[in-house]
């Protein structure tokens, strides 16, 4: 046979598919990152309906993994992941202008970081590595309230065109590791991912036991309360056209919460002083602290996803130390809760304000607490535990005095 008749045989070598790794400092966070990645990729194959149906508010996505071999050093061999109402929360993310790829990248590229928890609830707070999202563990009562109010909450967001200072709920998950269930809700961060907050207050409009404790004050970044706010002589000086809009938004939000029999919420206020020269903020992700070296991190970010389909392209990242040239320059996606200080105040400040902790139902437990506090402090005392309509009214009276 001549050489021209010979056919060259091609050797095909199989290449093992690389899987995206979700390295975290603990199995729970690895499961969270894996689950969010799985959920977003599953949703990418679902046709988004024109409108949500009642069953969408009862639906869930659930998966159980046994003998999970890849990345076994970081992932438990048995775990369960559940997302509640995936289409509803995807719709909320869209209405709050949160891009799906950006959401996925923020929660899965690097391990979320623990935050200091200022409250008495014992909830655990985490922040995405790029500071865009806050994650909070929920107690069983809060999970029940989320299910109860979700349909009304979604309708309210639709009707007000997402122009609200309510928490922006973006996803709710249940993680089961070693037979322990953990409930987590993801929300947009109220504060900026690129501006340092120099002082923050948690305001309820109450005066009884509403000052930061000595333990809280000893922290690097303490959360002050109503009495501290008054004693510090703080006044939030807004532009004349901003004040009525802010008050109207809060009036609408608190009235909505009162109709749902919710109370004990706060206005979280963060103050950024533009005149202060702050050192550049360090990278919020400490790879060594989280048990990941940079080489592994770079390698894992190039792997294909564990679910079907490629990893979504990465969005441009905002440098954590990047500041604003002036108080007039806001990026709505990064500073959605920002309000500029009035030029007539003589200050260069930016205020970040939104409502937090809205999942407290005024039920038997709160009624009992109200009775006990009334006996202890007297009928005229401004205790925090009161009926929802009374709470909303007193809250707004305090806020209107605080905002000039």
Secondary structure, DSSP 8 states (H G I E B T S, - for coil): --GGG-------------B-----SSHHHHHHHHHHHHHHHHHTTS---SS--GGGGT-EEEEEEES--TTTTTS-SEEEEEEESHHHHHHHHHHTT--HHHHHHHHHSS--EE----SSS---EEE-TTSSEEEEEE-HHHHHHHHHHHHHHHHHHHHTTT---S--EEEEEEEEETTEEEEEEEEE-SS-SSS---EEEEE-S--TT-S--HHHHTSTT-EEEHHHHHHTT--B-B-HHHHHHHHHHHHHHHHHHHHTTEE--EEEEEEEETTS-------S--TTTTT--HHHHHHHHTSB-SSSS----------TT---SSTT---TTT-TTEEEB-GGGT--EEEEEEEE---EE-SHHHHHHHHHHHHHH-TTS--S---HHHHHHHHHHHHHHHB-
